[in-house]
Amino acid sequence: MSRRSAPLPRARWLSFVAAGLLHGVFLALAFPPVGLWPVALVAIVPLIWAACRTGGSAKSAAMLVGLGAFPGWMFQHVWLLHITGPGYPAMGVYMSAYTAVFVWLIAQARCADWPIPMSVVAGLLWTAFEVLRGELLLTGYGFYLLGHPMIDSTLLSAPAAILGAYAISTLCAGIAGAVADAAGWSGLSRPTGGAGALVIAAVWLALGAVGLSVNRDQGPQSDLRVGVVQTNLPQSNKIGWSIANKREDMKRFIALTEQVGTQRPAPDVILWPETMFPGDALNREAIDQFDAAGVFYRVRDDAGQETKVPASAFAADLLATHRTLGTPMLVGGIAMDGNVLELLNPASTTRPRRYNSVHLLMSGRIAQDRYDKVDLTPFGEVIPYVHRWPRVQQMVLNLGAAGMQFDLSAGTRAMPIRVPVGRSDYAAAGVMMATPICFEVTRPGLCRRLALGDGTPGGRAGVLVNFSNDGWFGDWDPGRQVHMLAARWRCVELGLPMVRAVNTGISAAIDRRGQLIGTDGGLRREAALVLTIPVQTGAKRAQTPFVTLGSVPMLVLAGLGGALGVACWWRRRRVETGLL
């Protein structure tokens, strides 16, 4: 087996910084708001070039590349600035660190004297880093994956129905590695790059064709009409939401709901976004406790007159609207389990467990069925690892995001909700709806668990419904677009359509191949929408290979990538010390 050619001369330090900057520019072009998805194919080419030009100082070169990538990551996360001052640059450093370590490991591979094509090395190493970032470290951050922009190509995104979204990043990184081989940077013969690119393209197209074949409509289906109440509350309002403001906002929410519910043909179900119910809790047990104890709010009007408002008033208004319309509703709101009256006792050391939940309203009542958010948003609802010590978590929170409270508990059951649909073309049992909340839609494994339910006949979901409060993004609309970009991949993986109900937008309907089929709610404005999605109604529904395999194949590839990185580092050290 032939060896690599001698390492290329070390580039100037400014070239490494420029490589990181160019990588950031490519990502900015590939992701929203620009959305030039083909650029994702070359987005990491500057990183591989830099890694092949480090000479004998891979560490310093990698750090310079990370420094160059830092402004790009700060641009992508500018929305964090109004939430957490210290957390904003920390996120930039965190993301840049992945870039730097990737460059360092590619440099080890370049000097390891193993003639492995860079198309293989880059694909495996990048997969390892994305899986580490997206699934494992700090509970995972699944935004800005290299392959995400490719969702706009139905064919090139279709392999996700077999192997998941991470596989598209593997293929993109492999193409970038093939470019490095063809350019002569990797030390292998240039035809190696062309051959590698052809093999990857052939594999990609073959997987795409299979993915399209397995992810097609099968059996009878019917259009489901979904009403969406899109609100427009800024996150600052949600943090300091006074009772007076809640009452005014509730009036608007009711008016929008009536506007949706009275459209013809009528919607089959109406959705309220994440935590948009203004009351302290929406589950029946908590409301009954408030009523039994006569709990009320004191509200003063502009004239100084005090009014007593029962704590259950918001639920009563919502139920009254629901009964008038007669349409099932799924509502984002807090649920409380335990003795909720402990909230009124400042001296109490116990508190009810609070959940970020989706509640079902049907037949004029609040049903027992609800979904409690299982995977709390890291640094948005919980601080990873530190949450085990609540006092320490609050101290950290006070330093980084004063005014916020992380007092939510994680749900324990990833189950869809059965929603009745009063039409003859649907089974009497209704439609099973998997309801990932906000950040959960970026979790392939969790969404798969939700879609599968408990594995019993009829327990699988037929629709994904993503409830979210994207007020977190402030006036940074590209953040909202990136969130929806990530959500669309779950449709391809699971072969299910999705409706998104999102405060501040983007509320949308997405088909089973991840393509937008309806959205006119706009950004940062209120809207009353009725979106239509095709839902399979037969007893047997098509199931993608990803539903069966899950993330196992990509975890294996990530493990191979990690092992390859360690092996290349070990090999280079042996070469440098003269042991080989």
C-alpha positions as CSV (number, residue, x, y, z in Angstrom):
1,M,0.0,0.0,0.0
2,S,1.5,3.4,-1.0
3,R,2.2,6.1,1.5
4,R,1.1,9.7,1.4
5,S,3.4,12.3,-0.2
6,A,5.4,14.6,2.1
7,P,3.3,17.2,4.1
8,L,2.6,20.5,2.3
9,P,4.5,23.6,3.5
10,R,2.9,25.3,6.5
11,A,0.6,28.1,5.5
12,R,0.9,31.6,7.1
13,W,-1.0,32.2,10.3
14,L,-3.4,34.6,8.7
15,S,-4.4,31.9,6.2
16,F,-5.6,29.7,9.0
17,V,-7.8,32.5,10.4
18,A,-9.1,33.2,6.8
19,A,-10.0,29.5,6.5
20,G,-12.1,29.6,9.6
21,L,-13.8,32.8,8.4
22,L,-14.5,31.3,5.0
23,H,-16.1,28.3,6.7
24,G,-18.4,30.6,8.6
25,V,-19.3,32.5,5.4
26,F,-20.1,29.2,3.7
27,L,-22.4,28.1,6.6
28,A,-24.1,31.5,6.5
29,L,-24.8,31.1,2.8
30,A,-26.0,27.5,3.2
31,F,-28.4,28.2,6.1
32,P,-31.3,30.6,6.3
33,P,-32.0,33.3,5.5
34,V,-29.9,32.9,2.4
35,G,-30.5,29.1,2.0
36,L,-28.1,28.3,-0.9
37,W,-28.1,24.6,0.1
38,P,-25.5,23.4,-2.4
39,V,-22.9,25.4,-0.5
40,A,-23.1,22.9,2.3
41,L,-21.2,20.5,0.0
42,V,-18.1,22.6,0.3
43,A,-18.6,24.3,3.7
44,I,-15.8,22.3,5.4
45,V,-13.4,22.4,2.5
46,P,-11.5,25.4,4.0
47,L,-11.1,23.4,7.2
48,I,-9.6,20.4,5.5
49,W,-7.3,22.7,3.5
50,A,-6.1,24.3,6.7
51,A,-5.5,20.9,8.3
52,C,-3.4,19.8,5.4
53,R,-1.2,22.9,5.6
54,T,-0.4,22.8,9.4
55,G,3.2,21.6,8.9
56,G,4.4,20.5,12.4
57,S,2.3,22.9,14.4
58,A,-1.2,21.4,14.2
59,K,-2.3,22.7,17.6
60,S,-1.6,26.4,16.9
61,A,-3.0,26.2,13.4
62,A,-6.2,24.5,14.6
63,M,-6.7,27.2,17.3
64,L,-6.2,29.9,14.6
65,V,-8.9,28.3,12.4
66,G,-11.2,28.1,15.5
67,L,-10.5,31.8,16.1
68,G,-11.5,32.5,12.5
69,A,-14.7,30.5,12.8
70,F,-15.7,32.3,16.0
71,P,-17.4,35.3,14.3
72,G,-19.5,33.0,12.1
73,W,-20.9,31.2,15.2
74,M,-21.5,34.5,16.9
75,F,-23.5,35.6,13.9
76,Q,-25.6,32.4,13.9
77,H,-26.4,32.8,17.6
78,V,-26.9,36.5,17.9
79,W,-30.4,35.9,19.3
80,L,-28.7,34.7,22.6
81,L,-27.5,38.2,23.3
82,H,-30.9,39.4,24.7
83,I,-31.2,36.3,26.8
84,T,-27.8,35.7,28.4
85,G,-24.9,38.1,28.1
86,P,-22.3,35.6,29.3
87,G,-23.8,32.7,27.5
88,Y,-23.6,34.4,24.1
89,P,-19.8,34.4,23.7
90,A,-19.6,31.0,25.6
91,M,-21.7,29.5,22.8
92,G,-19.4,30.9,20.2
93,V,-16.4,29.5,21.9
94,Y,-18.1,26.1,22.3
95,M,-19.0,25.8,18.6
96,S,-15.6,27.1,17.5
97,A,-13.9,24.4,19.7
98,Y,-15.5,21.7,17.6
99,T,-14.1,23.3,14.5
100,A,-10.6,23.6,15.9
101,V,-10.5,20.0,17.2
102,F,-11.8,18.7,13.8
103,V,-8.9,20.6,12.1
104,W,-6.4,19.2,14.5
105,L,-7.5,15.6,14.0
106,I,-7.6,16.0,10.2
107,A,-4.0,17.2,10.5
108,Q,-3.1,14.0,12.5
109,A,-4.6,11.9,9.7
110,R,-2.7,13.9,7.0
111,C,0.6,13.2,8.8
112,A,-0.2,9.6,10.0
113,D,1.3,8.0,6.8
114,W,-1.8,5.9,6.3
115,P,-3.1,6.2,2.7
116,I,-6.8,6.5,3.7
117,P,-8.7,8.8,1.3
118,M,-9.6,12.1,2.9
119,S,-13.2,11.4,1.7
120,V,-13.3,8.6,4.2
121,V,-11.4,10.4,7.0
122,A,-13.4,13.6,6.8
123,G,-16.7,11.8,6.6
124,L,-16.1,9.6,9.6
125,L,-14.5,12.3,11.8
126,W,-17.2,14.9,11.0
127,T,-19.9,12.3,11.8
128,A,-18.2,11.6,15.2
129,F,-18.2,15.3,16.0
130,E,-21.8,16.0,14.9
131,V,-23.1,13.0,16.9
132,L,-21.1,14.0,19.9
133,R,-22.5,17.6,19.7
134,G,-26.0,16.7,18.7
135,E,-26.7,13.7,20.9
136,L,-24.2,13.4,23.8
137,L,-22.3,16.4,25.1
138,L,-24.3,18.8,27.3
139,T,-27.4,16.6,26.4
140,G,-27.0,17.5,22.8
141,Y,-27.4,20.5,20.5
142,G,-28.8,19.5,17.2
143,F,-28.8,22.8,15.3
144,Y,-26.6,23.8,12.4
145,L,-25.7,20.2,11.3
146,L,-23.8,20.3,8.1
147,G,-26.4,18.4,6.1
148,H,-29.4,20.3,7.3
149,P,-29.7,22.7,4.4
150,M,-30.0,19.8,2.0
151,I,-33.6,19.3,3.1
152,D,-34.6,21.5,0.2
153,S,-33.6,18.7,-2.2
154,T,-36.1,15.9,-2.0
155,L,-33.7,13.4,-3.6
156,L,-30.6,14.3,-1.6
157,S,-32.4,14.4,1.7
158,A,-34.2,11.1,1.1
159,P,-31.4,8.9,2.6
160,A,-32.5,10.2,6.0
161,A,-35.5,7.9,5.7
162,I,-33.0,5.0,6.0
163,L,-30.1,6.3,8.1
164,G,-31.3,9.6,9.6
165,A,-30.2,13.2,9.1
166,Y,-26.7,12.6,10.4
167,A,-26.0,10.5,7.3
168,I,-26.5,13.5,5.1
169,S,-23.8,15.3,7.0
170,T,-21.5,12.3,6.5
171,L,-22.0,12.4,2.7
172,C,-21.5,16.2,2.6
173,A,-18.2,15.8,4.6
174,G,-17.2,13.0,2.3
175,I,-17.6,15.1,-0.8
176,A,-15.5,17.9,0.8
177,G,-12.8,15.3,1.6
178,A,-12.9,14.1,-2.0
179,V,-12.2,17.7,-3.1
180,A,-9.1,17.7,-0.9
181,D,-7.9,14.5,-2.4
182,A,-8.5,15.8,-6.0
183,A,-6.7,19.0,-5.2
184,G,-3.6,17.1,-4.0
185,W,-3.8,18.4,-0.4
186,S,-4.2,15.0,1.2
187,G,-1.0,13.6,-0.2
188,L,-2.7,10.9,-2.3
189,S,-2.9,10.8,-6.0
190,R,-5.4,13.2,-7.5
191,P,-7.5,10.5,-9.2
192,T,-8.3,9.3,-5.7
193,G,-10.4,12.3,-5.2
194,G,-12.4,11.9,-8.4
195,A,-13.0,8.2,-7.6
196,G,-14.1,9.1,-4.1
197,A,-16.5,11.7,-5.3
198,L,-18.0,9.3,-7.8
199,V,-18.4,6.6,-5.2
200,I,-20.0,9.0,-2.7
201,A,-22.3,10.4,-5.4
202,A,-23.4,7.0,-6.5
203,V,-24.1,5.8,-2.9
204,W,-25.9,9.1,-2.2
205,L,-28.2,8.7,-5.3
206,A,-28.8,5.1,-4.6
207,L,-29.8,5.7,-1.0
208,G,-31.9,8.6,-2.2
209,A,-33.8,6.5,-4.7
210,V,-34.4,3.8,-2.0
211,G,-35.4,6.5,0.5
212,L,-37.9,8.0,-1.9
213,S,-39.3,4.5,-2.6
214,V,-39.8,3.6,1.0
215,N,-41.1,7.0,2.0
216,R,-44.1,7.2,-0.3
217,D,-47.8,7.4,0.4
218,Q,-49.3,3.9,0.7
219,G,-52.9,2.9,1.2
220,P,-55.8,5.2,1.8
221,Q,-55.3,8.7,3.1
222,S,-57.3,11.7,3.9
223,D,-56.6,15.4,4.4
224,L,-56.6,16.5,8.0
225,R,-57.6,20.1,8.6
226,V,-55.6,21.6,11.5
227,G,-56.3,25.0,13.0
228,V,-53.4,26.9,14.4
229,V,-53.6,29.9,16.7
230,Q,-50.2,31.7,16.1
231,T,-49.6,34.2,18.9
232,N,-46.9,36.8,19.0
233,L,-45.7,37.2,22.6
234,P,-42.1,38.2,23.1
235,Q,-40.1,36.1,25.5
236,S,-39.6,39.1,27.8
237,N,-43.4,39.2,28.2
238,K,-43.5,35.5,29.1
239,I,-40.9,35.9,31.8
240,G,-42.7,38.8,33.4
241,W,-46.3,38.1,32.5
242,S,-48.6,40.1,34.8
243,I,-52.2,38.9,35.5
244,A,-53.5,42.1,33.9
245,N,-51.5,41.4,30.7
246,K,-52.5,37.7,30.8
247,R,-56.2,38.7,30.8
248,E,-55.8,41.0,27.8
249,D,-53.7,38.5,25.9
250,M,-56.3,35.7,26.7
251,K,-59.0,37.8,25.1
252,R,-56.9,38.0,21.9
253,F,-56.2,34.2,22.0
254,I,-59.9,33.5,22.3
255,A,-60.7,35.8,19.4
256,L,-58.1,34.1,17.2
257,T,-59.4,30.7,18.3
258,E,-62.9,31.7,17.3
259,Q,-61.6,33.0,14.0
260,V,-60.0,29.6,13.3
261,G,-62.9,27.5,14.6
262,T,-65.6,29.2,12.5
263,Q,-63.8,28.8,9.2
264,R,-65.5,26.5,6.7
265,P,-64.8,23.7,6.3
266,A,-64.2,23.5,10.0
267,P,-60.8,22.3,11.3
268,D,-60.6,18.8,12.8
269,V,-58.4,20.0,15.7
270,I,-57.1,23.4,16.9
271,L,-53.6,23.9,18.3
272,W,-52.3,26.5,20.7
273,P,-48.4,26.9,20.8
274,E,-46.1,25.9,23.7
275,T,-47.0,27.4,27.1
276,M,-49.5,29.8,25.5
277,F,-52.2,29.0,28.1
278,P,-51.8,32.0,30.6
279,G,-53.1,30.2,33.7
280,D,-50.8,28.7,36.4
281,A,-51.9,25.2,35.3
282,L,-54.3,23.5,32.9
283,N,-54.5,20.0,34.2
284,R,-57.8,19.1,35.9
285,E,-56.3,18.1,39.2
286,A,-54.6,21.4,39.7
287,I,-57.6,23.4,38.7
288,D,-59.9,21.5,41.1
289,Q,-57.5,22.2,44.0
290,F,-57.5,26.0,43.1
291,D,-61.3,26.0,43.0
292,A,-61.7,24.0,46.2
293,A,-59.5,26.4,48.1
294,G,-61.0,29.5,46.5
295,V,-57.7,30.8,45.2
296,F,-57.9,34.1,43.3
297,Y,-55.8,36.8,41.8
298,R,-56.1,40.5,42.9
299,V,-56.1,42.8,39.8
300,R,-56.3,46.6,39.8
301,D,-57.7,48.5,36.9
302,D,-56.5,51.9,35.7
303,A,-58.9,53.6,38.1
304,G,-57.4,51.7,41.1
305,Q,-60.4,49.5,41.5
306,E,-59.5,46.0,42.7
307,T,-61.0,42.9,41.2
308,K,-60.8,39.3,42.3
309,V,-60.2,36.9,39.5
310,P,-60.5,33.1,40.3
311,A,-57.3,31.2,39.6
312,S,-59.4,28.9,37.4
313,A,-60.8,31.8,35.3
314,F,-58.4,31.2,32.3
315,A,-59.3,27.5,32.1
316,A,-63.0,28.4,32.4
317,D,-62.7,30.8,29.5
318,L,-60.8,28.3,27.3
319,L,-63.3,25.5,28.0
320,A,-66.2,27.8,27.3
321,T,-64.7,28.6,23.9
322,H,-64.0,24.9,23.3
323,R,-67.6,23.9,24.0
324,T,-69.0,26.6,21.7
325,L,-66.8,25.5,18.8
326,G,-67.1,21.8,19.5
327,T,-63.6,21.1,18.1
328,P,-60.9,19.1,19.9
329,M,-58.0,21.2,21.0
330,L,-54.4,20.6,21.8
331,V,-53.1,23.3,24.1
332,G,-49.6,24.1,25.3
333,G,-49.7,24.9,29.0
334,I,-48.2,24.1,32.4
335,A,-49.3,21.0,34.3
336,M,-48.8,20.6,38.1
337,D,-48.8,17.4,40.0
338,G,-49.0,17.3,43.8
339,N,-50.3,19.8,46.3
340,V,-50.5,23.0,44.3
341,L,-51.5,25.0,47.3
342,E,-47.9,24.7,48.5
343,L,-47.2,27.5,46.0
344,L,-49.1,29.9,48.3
345,N,-47.0,29.1,51.4
346,P,-43.6,30.9,51.2
347,A,-42.4,28.8,54.1
348,S,-43.1,25.5,52.5
349,T,-40.0,23.5,51.5
350,T,-42.0,21.3,49.0
351,R,-43.5,22.4,45.7
352,P,-45.7,20.7,43.2
353,R,-43.9,19.2,40.2
354,R,-44.4,21.5,37.2
355,Y,-44.3,20.3,33.6
356,N,-44.2,21.9,30.1
357,S,-47.1,20.0,28.7
358,V,-49.6,19.5,25.8
359,H,-53.2,19.1,27.0
360,L,-56.1,17.6,25.1
361,L,-59.5,19.3,25.3
362,M,-62.4,17.1,24.0
363,S,-66.1,16.8,24.6
364,G,-66.2,20.0,26.6
365,R,-63.6,18.9,29.2
366,I,-59.9,18.6,29.9
367,A,-58.9,15.1,29.2
368,Q,-56.5,13.1,31.4
369,D,-54.3,12.4,28.4
370,R,-51.4,14.9,28.2
371,Y,-47.8,14.9,27.1
372,D,-45.2,16.2,29.5
373,K,-42.0,17.4,27.8
374,V,-39.4,14.6,28.3
375,D,-36.3,16.4,27.1
376,L,-35.9,19.8,28.7
377,T,-34.1,22.4,26.7
378,P,-30.4,22.7,27.8
379,F,-29.7,26.2,29.2
380,G,-33.3,27.2,28.3
381,E,-35.2,25.0,30.9
382,V,-32.4,23.2,32.6
383,I,-28.6,23.4,33.1
384,P,-27.1,20.1,32.0
385,Y,-25.5,18.1,34.9
386,V,-25.9,21.0,37.3
387,H,-29.7,20.5,37.6
388,R,-29.1,17.7,40.1
389,W,-28.3,20.5,42.6
390,P,-31.2,23.0,42.3
391,R,-29.5,25.7,44.5
392,V,-26.3,25.5,42.5
393,Q,-28.4,25.7,39.2
394,Q,-30.2,28.8,40.4
395,M,-26.9,30.4,41.4
396,V,-25.5,29.8,37.9
397,L,-28.8,31.0,36.4
398,N,-28.6,34.3,38.4
399,L,-25.1,34.9,37.0
400,G,-25.9,34.1,33.3
401,A,-29.6,34.9,32.9
402,A,-31.1,36.8,35.8
403,G,-34.9,36.8,36.1
404,M,-35.3,33.3,34.7
405,Q,-36.5,30.3,36.8
406,F,-35.6,26.7,35.9
407,D,-38.3,24.9,37.9
408,L,-39.7,22.4,35.4
409,S,-39.6,18.6,35.8
410,A,-39.0,16.3,32.9
411,G,-41.8,14.0,31.8
412,T,-41.3,10.2,31.9
413,R,-43.5,8.9,29.1
414,A,-42.9,9.5,25.4
415,M,-46.4,8.7,24.2
416,P,-48.5,10.2,21.5
417,I,-52.0,11.6,22.2
418,R,-55.1,10.1,20.7
419,V,-57.2,13.0,19.2
420,P,-60.8,12.2,18.1
421,V,-61.7,13.2,14.6
422,G,-65.4,13.3,13.9
423,R,-65.3,12.2,10.2
424,S,-66.2,9.0,8.6
425,D,-62.9,8.7,6.7
426,Y,-61.1,8.4,10.0
427,A,-61.3,5.5,12.5
428,A,-63.6,6.0,15.4
429,A,-60.5,5.9,17.7
430,G,-59.2,9.1,16.0
431,V,-55.6,10.1,15.1
432,M,-52.5,9.5,17.2
433,M,-50.5,12.7,17.3
434,A,-46.9,12.7,18.5
435,T,-46.3,16.1,20.1
436,P,-42.6,17.1,20.5
437,I,-42.3,20.4,22.3
438,C,-39.9,23.1,21.0
439,F,-36.3,21.9,21.1
440,E,-37.4,18.2,21.3
441,V,-38.1,18.3,17.5
442,T,-34.3,18.4,17.0
443,R,-34.0,15.0,18.8
444,P,-34.2,12.2,16.2
445,G,-34.3,9.5,18.9
446,L,-36.9,11.1,21.1
447,C,-39.2,11.8,18.1
448,R,-38.8,8.2,17.0
449,R,-39.9,7.0,20.5
450,L,-42.9,9.4,20.4
451,A,-43.9,8.2,17.0
452,L,-43.7,4.5,18.0
453,G,-45.7,5.0,21.2
454,D,-45.9,1.9,23.3
455,G,-45.6,-0.5,20.4
456,T,-49.2,-1.7,20.8
457,P,-51.5,-2.0,17.7
458,G,-52.8,1.4,16.8
459,G,-50.4,3.1,19.2
460,R,-48.1,4.5,16.5
461,A,-48.5,8.1,15.6
462,G,-49.9,9.2,12.2
463,V,-49.0,12.9,12.6
464,L,-46.2,14.9,14.2
465,V,-47.3,18.1,15.9
466,N,-44.5,20.4,17.0
467,F,-45.5,23.0,19.7
468,S,-43.0,25.7,20.2
469,N,-42.4,29.2,21.7
470,D,-39.9,30.8,19.4
471,G,-40.1,34.1,21.2
472,W,-36.6,33.1,22.4
473,F,-35.2,34.3,19.1
474,G,-36.4,37.9,19.6
475,D,-36.2,39.7,16.3
476,W,-33.6,37.3,14.9
477,D,-35.8,35.5,12.3
478,P,-33.0,33.3,10.9
479,G,-33.1,31.4,14.2
480,R,-36.8,30.6,13.6
481,Q,-36.0,29.4,10.1
482,V,-33.2,27.2,11.3
483,H,-35.5,25.7,14.0
484,M,-38.0,24.8,11.3
485,L,-35.2,23.5,9.1
486,A,-34.2,21.0,11.8
487,A,-37.9,20.0,12.4
488,R,-38.4,19.1,8.7
489,W,-35.8,16.2,9.0
490,R,-38.0,14.4,11.5
491,C,-40.7,14.1,8.7
492,V,-38.2,12.4,6.4
493,E,-36.8,10.1,9.0
494,L,-40.2,8.9,10.3
495,G,-42.2,9.2,7.1
496,L,-44.9,11.3,8.9
497,P,-46.4,14.7,8.0
498,M,-46.0,17.5,10.6
499,V,-47.9,20.6,11.7
500,R,-45.9,23.3,13.6
501,A,-47.8,25.6,16.0
502,V,-45.3,28.3,17.0
503,N,-45.6,31.5,19.0
504,T,-44.0,34.3,16.8
505,G,-43.9,31.8,13.8
506,I,-43.1,29.9,11.7
507,S,-46.3,27.8,11.9
508,A,-46.4,25.5,8.9
509,A,-47.6,22.2,7.4
510,I,-44.8,19.8,6.2
511,D,-45.3,16.6,4.2
512,R,-43.7,13.2,4.9
513,R,-40.6,14.1,2.7
514,G,-39.9,17.3,4.7
515,Q,-41.3,19.7,2.1
516,L,-43.4,22.7,3.1
517,I,-46.9,22.4,1.8
518,G,-48.6,25.3,3.7
519,T,-47.5,28.3,5.7
520,D,-48.9,31.8,5.7
521,G,-48.7,32.7,9.3
522,G,-45.7,34.9,8.7
523,L,-43.1,35.9,11.3
524,R,-43.6,37.8,14.5
525,R,-47.3,38.4,14.0
526,E,-50.6,36.9,15.2
527,A,-52.4,34.6,12.7
528,A,-55.4,32.3,12.6
529,L,-54.5,29.5,10.2
530,V,-56.1,26.3,8.9
531,L,-53.5,24.0,7.5
532,T,-54.2,20.8,5.6
533,I,-51.9,17.7,5.7
534,P,-52.4,14.3,4.1
535,V,-52.7,11.5,6.7
536,Q,-52.7,7.8,6.1
537,T,-55.9,6.3,7.4
538,G,-55.4,2.6,6.8
539,A,-54.6,0.1,9.5
540,K,-51.2,-0.6,8.0
541,R,-49.0,2.4,7.3
542,A,-45.7,2.6,5.6
543,Q,-42.7,2.5,8.0
544,T,-39.3,3.9,7.1
545,P,-36.1,1.9,7.8
546,F,-35.1,4.6,10.3
547,V,-38.2,3.8,12.4
548,T,-36.8,0.3,12.6
549,L,-33.1,1.0,12.9
550,G,-33.1,4.3,14.7
551,S,-29.7,6.0,15.1
552,V,-27.8,2.8,15.6
553,P,-26.0,2.8,12.2
554,M,-24.9,6.4,12.6
555,L,-23.8,5.8,16.2
556,V,-21.6,2.9,14.8
557,L,-20.2,5.3,12.2
558,A,-19.5,7.9,14.8
559,G,-17.7,5.3,17.0
560,L,-15.6,4.4,14.0
561,G,-14.8,8.0,13.4
562,G,-13.8,8.4,17.0
563,A,-11.6,5.3,16.8
564,L,-10.0,6.6,13.6
565,G,-9.2,9.9,15.1
566,V,-7.5,8.3,18.1
567,A,-5.6,5.8,15.8
568,C,-4.4,8.7,13.6
569,W,-3.1,10.6,16.6
570,W,-1.3,7.5,17.9
571,R,0.1,6.8,14.5
572,R,1.5,10.3,14.0
573,R,3.2,10.2,17.4
574,R,4.8,6.9,16.5
575,V,6.0,8.4,13.2
576,E,7.4,11.5,14.8
577,T,9.3,9.6,17.5
578,G,10.9,7.3,15.0
579,L,9.1,4.2,16.3
580,L,7.7,3.5,12.8
